[in-house]
Amino acid sequence: MRFEISKVLDAIEGRVCTDPSLARAVLDLAEIIRYQDIDGGRPASLLRLGMVIDALSREMEEDSVQVYAVVHRALLSDADLTSNERMVVRRWADDGLVEVLDNPGDRMLEVADLLGVPVLTRVRFDGLRGRFPWLVEQPGRVVAPVPGAGGPVFIAHVGGGHAPVAGKRSPTGAKLLARQWRCPESGCALFGGGGGGGAFADLAGGADRSPAAQPPPSLRNGVPTCPRHGARLGDAGPRPRTEVLAVRVGGLVRRRFVLREEQPVVAGRAPEQEGGIMLGQWLNDEARRWISRGHVHFELRVGEVIVTDISTNGSGIRPGGSMTESDRIPLAPQQSRVLGENDMIELYPGVQIGRAEELPTGAPFTPTSVMAEAPTMAMRLPRP
C-alpha cells in the first residue's frame, strides 16, 4: 500500500506547478488536504489534492489539468500528514512547484487576479468584491469543491456560474509576466537559482527553472516582491516569448505544453528527446503504427511557431482548424511551415496539435485520473 500511495503522489506532483502558462486554477493546499468531508478520512491527507484535481479535469473537460498551489509554511511540518507526505510537500517547495507563504489566502486571490484563473476554495473573503472585482463579476471564477458521487464536484461560491473557467490575465498581470525577475535571496526556487540555506531552503529546482516559467511576483505597495522571502525583486529584462500548445486526440484535449524560444519540442508516439511530448498512451493501434516515435518538431522563432515534420509518413496542416478534407495541406517529411493562429498540425486523423486557446474541445469525457493507483482503503468516497 505504501508503494501505491507513493505512485499516486508522484502522479499528483505532475499536476502541480507555478508556471503561469499551464496553471488552470489556484488553491490553498492546506485547506484542500484538511477538507475531511471529501472522503471522511484522516484529518489531513495529500490524496485529497488528487481528488480535487480529478474533479477539475472533469469540470473543464480537459485531461492533465494543472493547479497552482499556495502552501502555508506550517504545513511543511504538519504532524497530521504522514512523514512521506511532509517530505513530498517539502520537495515541492524546494523545487518551486508550490509557493510557501505565511498568508496563502491573500496570495491565492492575487494569483487568480494576475493570471486570470479560477479560485478553488470554500473560504469566503470579506471585501472580496472591492479588492478583486474581476473575481466576482464573472461566473465561475470562485468555486467550492464539495462532496459528490464518486468524488468532489464544484459549486458556485461567489459570482454565480458552475464549472471553473479561465479568463484573461489582468493588465497588471500581463505587465508583470512580460519581465523576468530575480530575488536577492540565495537559491530562491521561484525567482532565481543556486543553493541556499535554511531549514527548507530552495535547492536545485530554482536553477533549472526557465525564466518563462516564473510565477507572477507579489505586489506590495506596487512593488514586485518575492512572495516567499518578502524581498524586493530586481528586473532582469524581458521574459522569453512562449506559446501554449495543446494535444487533441479524438476531439479531446489531452495535454497542454509550453513552447519556449530557448527550448524546441518534439511530439510523437514516444520521443527520445528530453522534454518530448509522448502521445502513445492515447493512440489506437493503427495510429501507433502511423505516428513516428518523434513525428513533429516545434520551435518558436521571432514569435512564430515553426512546425517541421520529422516522421516517416508525413503530416498535414488544418488551416484555421478546418476539418474539411479538401482544406487539408499535406506536410511531407522534412518539410517546415509556420503554424498560423488557428491552424492545427494533424499527425494522423483525429490527432492534432494547435494553440491551446484556439483548439476546440470535444464532448465531456472521463479524464486520466491521478488517483488511479490509490489504494481503495486509503479513501472512502461518498456513495451515489
C-alpha positions as CSV (number, residue, x, y, z in Angstrom):
1,M,0.0,0.0,0.0
2,R,2.9,2.4,0.8
3,F,4.2,1.9,-2.8
4,E,0.8,2.6,-4.3
5,I,0.5,5.8,-2.3
6,S,3.9,6.9,-3.4
7,K,2.9,6.3,-7.0
8,V,-0.3,8.4,-6.7
9,L,1.7,11.2,-5.0
10,D,4.1,11.1,-8.0
11,A,1.1,11.4,-10.3
12,I,-0.3,14.3,-8.3
13,E,3.1,16.0,-8.4
14,G,2.9,16.1,-12.2
15,R,-0.2,18.2,-11.9
16,V,1.2,20.9,-9.5
17,C,3.1,23.9,-10.9
18,T,3.7,27.6,-10.6
19,D,4.1,28.1,-14.4
20,P,1.6,30.8,-15.3
21,S,1.2,29.4,-18.8
22,L,0.0,26.0,-17.6
23,A,-1.8,26.6,-14.3
24,R,-5.6,26.3,-14.7
25,A,-6.7,27.1,-11.2
26,V,-5.3,28.3,-7.9
27,L,-5.9,26.8,-4.4
28,D,-4.7,26.8,-0.8
29,L,-3.2,23.4,-0.3
30,A,-3.7,23.3,3.5
31,E,-7.4,24.0,3.0
32,I,-7.8,21.2,0.5
33,I,-5.9,18.5,2.3
34,R,-7.9,19.2,5.5
35,Y,-11.3,19.0,3.9
36,Q,-12.4,15.8,5.6
37,D,-15.9,15.9,4.1
38,I,-14.5,14.9,0.7
39,D,-13.6,11.4,1.8
40,G,-14.4,11.1,5.6
41,G,-10.8,10.1,6.2
42,R,-8.0,11.3,8.4
43,P,-7.6,14.9,9.5
44,A,-5.1,15.7,6.7
45,S,-4.4,13.8,3.5
46,L,-2.4,14.8,0.4
47,L,-4.6,12.4,-1.6
48,R,-7.5,14.9,-1.4
49,L,-5.5,17.2,-3.7
50,G,-5.6,14.5,-6.3
51,M,-9.4,14.1,-5.9
52,V,-9.8,17.9,-6.5
53,I,-7.5,17.8,-9.5
54,D,-9.5,15.0,-11.0
55,A,-12.7,16.9,-10.4
56,L,-11.2,20.0,-12.1
57,S,-10.3,17.9,-15.1
58,R,-13.9,16.6,-15.3
59,E,-15.3,20.1,-15.0
60,M,-13.0,21.6,-17.6
61,E,-13.4,18.6,-19.9
62,E,-9.7,18.5,-20.3
63,D,-7.0,16.0,-19.4
64,S,-3.8,16.6,-17.4
65,V,-5.1,19.8,-15.8
66,Q,-2.5,21.5,-13.6
67,V,-3.1,23.6,-10.5
68,Y,-1.2,26.5,-8.8
69,A,-1.0,25.7,-5.1
70,V,0.0,28.1,-2.3
71,V,1.1,26.5,0.9
72,H,1.2,27.8,4.5
73,R,4.7,27.5,5.9
74,A,3.4,25.4,8.9
75,L,2.3,22.7,6.5
76,L,5.9,21.7,5.9
77,S,6.0,20.2,9.5
78,D,2.3,19.4,10.0
79,A,2.0,16.3,12.2
80,D,-1.3,15.3,10.7
81,L,0.4,14.4,7.5
82,T,2.5,11.3,7.2
83,S,6.3,11.6,7.1
84,N,6.2,10.7,3.4
85,E,3.6,13.4,2.7
86,R,5.6,16.0,4.6
87,M,8.7,15.0,2.6
88,V,6.7,15.4,-0.7
89,V,5.4,18.8,0.2
90,R,8.9,20.0,1.2
91,R,10.2,18.7,-2.1
92,W,7.5,20.6,-4.0
93,A,8.5,23.7,-2.1
94,D,12.2,23.2,-2.8
95,D,11.6,22.6,-6.5
96,G,9.4,25.7,-6.8
97,L,6.3,23.7,-7.7
98,V,4.3,25.4,-4.9
99,E,4.6,28.7,-3.1
100,V,5.3,28.6,0.6
101,L,3.8,31.6,2.4
102,D,2.6,33.0,5.8
103,N,-0.7,34.2,4.3
104,P,-1.8,32.0,1.5
105,G,-5.3,33.4,1.3
106,D,-4.3,36.8,0.0
107,R,-1.7,35.4,-2.4
108,M,-4.3,32.9,-3.8
109,L,-6.6,35.8,-4.7
110,E,-3.7,37.8,-6.1
111,V,-2.5,35.0,-8.3
112,A,-6.1,34.4,-9.6
113,D,-6.4,38.0,-10.5
114,L,-3.0,38.3,-12.2
115,L,-3.2,35.1,-14.2
116,G,-6.9,35.0,-15.0
117,V,-7.5,31.6,-13.4
118,P,-10.4,30.5,-11.1
119,V,-10.0,30.1,-7.3
120,L,-10.9,26.7,-5.7
121,T,-11.9,27.5,-2.1
122,R,-14.6,27.0,0.5
123,V,-13.5,30.2,2.4
124,R,-15.4,33.4,2.0
125,F,-13.2,36.5,2.0
126,D,-14.5,39.8,3.4
127,G,-14.2,42.6,1.0
128,L,-13.6,40.4,-2.0
129,R,-15.7,42.4,-4.3
130,G,-13.9,45.6,-3.6
131,R,-10.4,44.2,-3.7
132,F,-10.8,41.8,-6.6
133,P,-13.9,42.7,-8.5
134,W,-12.7,40.7,-11.5
135,L,-13.1,37.5,-9.5
136,V,-16.7,38.0,-8.6
137,E,-18.1,39.8,-11.6
138,Q,-17.6,36.9,-13.9
139,P,-19.3,33.5,-13.4
140,G,-17.2,30.5,-12.3
141,R,-14.2,32.5,-11.0
142,V,-14.6,31.4,-7.4
143,V,-16.0,27.9,-6.8
144,A,-16.0,25.5,-3.9
145,P,-15.3,21.8,-4.0
146,V,-18.0,19.8,-2.3
147,P,-18.5,16.0,-1.8
148,G,-20.3,14.3,-4.7
149,A,-21.0,10.9,-6.1
150,G,-17.6,9.3,-6.9
151,G,-15.6,12.3,-5.7
152,P,-15.7,16.1,-5.3
153,V,-17.7,18.4,-7.6
154,F,-17.7,22.2,-7.8
155,I,-20.4,24.6,-6.9
156,A,-20.6,28.4,-7.4
157,H,-19.1,30.2,-4.4
158,V,-19.4,33.9,-5.4
159,G,-20.2,35.4,-8.7
160,G,-22.6,32.7,-9.8
161,G,-21.8,30.2,-12.5
162,H,-21.0,26.5,-12.3
163,A,-17.8,25.0,-13.8
164,P,-14.5,26.8,-13.2
165,V,-13.5,28.8,-16.2
166,A,-10.2,30.5,-17.1
167,G,-10.2,34.1,-18.2
168,K,-7.7,36.7,-19.4
169,R,-4.8,38.0,-17.3
170,S,-5.3,41.3,-15.7
171,P,-3.4,44.3,-17.3
172,T,-1.2,44.3,-14.2
173,G,-0.5,40.6,-14.6
174,A,0.3,41.0,-18.3
175,K,2.9,43.7,-17.4
176,L,4.5,41.6,-14.6
177,L,4.7,38.5,-16.7
178,A,6.3,40.4,-19.6
179,R,9.5,40.7,-17.5
180,Q,12.0,38.4,-15.8
181,W,12.5,38.9,-12.0
182,R,15.3,38.0,-9.7
183,C,15.2,37.5,-5.9
184,P,18.2,38.7,-3.9
185,E,17.8,35.7,-1.6
186,S,20.3,33.0,-2.4
187,G,18.7,29.9,-4.1
188,C,15.2,31.2,-4.4
189,A,13.3,28.5,-6.3
190,L,10.8,30.9,-7.7
191,F,12.9,33.8,-8.9
192,G,16.5,32.7,-9.1
193,G,18.9,29.7,-9.0
194,G,21.8,28.5,-6.9
195,G,21.8,26.8,-3.5
196,G,20.6,28.4,-0.3
197,G,20.5,27.9,3.4
198,G,17.6,27.5,5.9
199,A,15.6,24.6,7.2
200,F,13.6,24.2,3.9
201,A,15.9,26.1,1.6
202,D,15.2,26.2,-2.1
203,L,17.6,23.8,-3.7
204,A,18.4,23.0,-7.3
205,G,14.9,23.3,-8.6
206,G,15.3,27.0,-9.0
207,A,18.4,26.7,-11.0
208,D,16.7,24.7,-13.7
209,R,13.6,26.9,-14.0
210,S,13.1,28.6,-17.3
211,P,12.7,32.4,-17.0
212,A,9.4,32.0,-19.0
213,A,8.0,29.7,-16.3
214,Q,8.4,32.1,-13.4
215,P,5.3,32.8,-11.3
216,P,3.9,36.3,-11.1
217,P,5.6,38.5,-8.4
218,S,3.6,39.6,-5.5
219,L,2.8,43.3,-5.4
220,R,3.3,45.0,-2.1
221,N,2.6,48.8,-2.3
222,G,3.0,48.5,-6.0
223,V,6.5,46.9,-5.8
224,P,7.2,43.5,-7.3
225,T,8.1,41.3,-4.4
226,C,9.1,37.7,-3.8
227,P,6.1,36.1,-2.1
228,R,8.2,33.6,-0.3
229,H,11.0,35.8,1.0
230,G,9.3,39.2,1.1
231,A,12.3,40.7,-0.7
232,R,12.1,43.3,-3.5
233,L,12.6,41.7,-6.9
234,G,15.1,43.0,-9.5
235,D,14.0,43.4,-13.1
236,A,16.2,41.0,-15.2
237,G,14.9,42.0,-18.6
238,P,12.2,40.8,-21.0
239,R,10.7,37.4,-20.4
240,P,11.3,34.9,-23.2
241,R,8.3,34.5,-25.6
242,T,6.1,31.5,-25.2
243,E,3.2,29.8,-26.9
244,V,0.9,27.3,-25.2
245,L,0.1,24.4,-27.5
246,A,-2.4,21.6,-26.8
247,V,-2.7,18.0,-28.0
248,R,-6.2,16.9,-29.1
249,V,-6.9,13.2,-29.7
250,G,-10.3,12.1,-30.8
251,G,-11.8,15.5,-30.2
252,L,-10.5,15.6,-26.5
253,V,-7.8,18.0,-25.2
254,R,-5.3,15.6,-23.6
255,R,-2.4,17.8,-22.7
256,R,-1.1,21.3,-22.8
257,F,2.6,22.2,-23.1
258,V,4.7,25.4,-23.4
259,L,6.8,26.1,-26.4
260,R,9.6,28.5,-25.4
261,E,12.1,30.4,-27.6
262,E,15.1,28.6,-26.0
263,Q,13.6,25.2,-26.0
264,P,12.2,23.4,-29.1
265,V,9.8,20.5,-28.5
266,V,9.3,17.2,-30.3
267,A,6.0,15.4,-30.2
268,G,5.3,11.9,-31.4
269,R,4.5,8.3,-30.3
270,A,7.4,8.1,-27.9
271,P,10.0,10.9,-28.5
272,E,13.6,10.2,-27.3
273,Q,14.4,13.9,-26.9
274,E,14.3,15.4,-23.5
275,G,11.1,17.2,-22.9
276,G,9.3,15.4,-25.7
277,I,5.5,15.1,-25.8
278,M,4.5,11.4,-25.7
279,L,1.2,10.6,-27.4
280,G,1.4,6.8,-27.4
281,Q,-0.8,6.3,-24.4
282,W,-3.8,8.0,-26.2
283,L,-3.4,6.3,-29.6
284,N,-5.1,3.2,-31.1
285,D,-3.1,0.5,-32.8
286,E,-3.4,2.0,-36.2
287,A,-2.3,5.4,-35.1
288,R,0.7,4.0,-33.2
289,R,1.8,2.3,-36.4
290,W,1.5,5.5,-38.5
291,I,2.9,8.1,-36.0
292,S,6.7,8.0,-35.6
293,R,8.4,8.0,-32.3
294,G,9.4,11.6,-33.0
295,H,6.9,12.9,-35.5
296,V,6.9,16.7,-35.5
297,H,9.3,19.3,-34.3
298,F,8.1,22.7,-32.9
299,E,10.2,25.8,-32.4
300,L,9.3,29.4,-31.6
301,R,11.2,31.8,-33.8
302,V,10.6,35.6,-33.7
303,G,7.1,35.0,-32.2
304,E,6.1,32.4,-34.9
305,V,5.5,28.7,-34.3
306,I,7.5,26.7,-36.9
307,V,6.5,23.1,-37.3
308,T,8.7,20.6,-39.1
309,D,7.7,17.1,-40.0
310,I,10.4,14.7,-38.9
311,S,8.4,11.5,-39.4
312,T,8.4,8.7,-42.0
313,N,4.8,9.1,-43.1
314,G,4.2,12.8,-43.1
315,S,1.6,15.0,-41.6
316,G,-1.0,17.6,-42.6
317,I,-2.0,21.2,-41.7
318,R,-5.6,22.0,-40.9
319,P,-5.7,25.8,-41.8
320,G,-8.0,27.7,-39.5
321,G,-8.9,24.5,-37.7
322,S,-11.0,23.3,-40.7
323,M,-11.9,19.6,-40.7
324,T,-12.9,19.7,-44.4
325,E,-10.6,17.2,-46.1
326,S,-10.2,19.4,-49.2
327,D,-8.7,22.1,-47.0
328,R,-6.0,19.9,-45.5
329,I,-2.5,20.9,-46.6
330,P,0.0,17.9,-46.8
331,L,3.2,18.4,-44.9
332,A,5.9,16.0,-46.2
333,P,8.8,14.5,-44.2
334,Q,11.4,17.2,-43.5
335,Q,9.1,20.0,-44.7
336,S,8.5,23.0,-42.4
337,R,5.7,25.5,-42.2
338,V,4.6,28.5,-40.0
339,L,1.6,27.4,-37.9
340,G,-1.0,30.1,-38.3
341,E,-3.0,31.5,-35.4
342,N,-5.9,29.0,-35.8
343,D,-4.0,26.3,-37.6
344,M,-3.6,22.7,-36.4
345,I,-0.9,20.2,-37.3
346,E,-2.6,16.8,-37.9
347,L,-0.3,13.8,-37.3
348,Y,-3.0,11.2,-38.0
349,P,-6.7,11.6,-38.5
350,G,-8.1,12.7,-35.1
351,V,-4.6,13.5,-33.6
352,Q,-4.0,17.3,-33.8
353,I,-1.8,19.9,-32.1
354,G,-2.5,23.6,-32.1
355,R,-2.6,26.7,-29.9
356,A,-4.4,25.8,-26.7
357,E,-6.8,28.7,-26.7
358,E,-7.8,28.0,-30.3
359,L,-8.1,24.2,-30.1
360,P,-11.7,23.2,-29.6
361,T,-12.6,20.6,-27.1
362,G,-14.9,17.6,-27.7
363,A,-17.7,16.1,-25.7
364,P,-17.5,15.6,-21.9
365,F,-15.2,12.6,-21.1
366,T,-13.6,10.8,-18.2
367,P,-10.1,12.2,-17.8
368,T,-7.0,10.2,-16.9
369,S,-7.2,10.1,-13.1
370,V,-4.2,10.9,-10.9
371,M,-5.9,8.7,-8.3
372,A,-5.8,5.5,-10.4
373,E,-3.0,4.0,-8.3
374,A,-4.6,5.0,-4.9
375,P,-5.5,2.0,-2.7
376,T,-9.2,2.0,-2.1
377,M,-8.7,1.6,1.7
378,A,-6.9,5.0,1.7
379,M,-10.1,6.9,0.8
380,R,-13.8,6.5,1.3
381,L,-15.8,8.3,-1.4
382,P,-19.5,9.2,-0.9
383,R,-21.9,6.7,-2.4
384,P,-24.2,7.8,-5.2
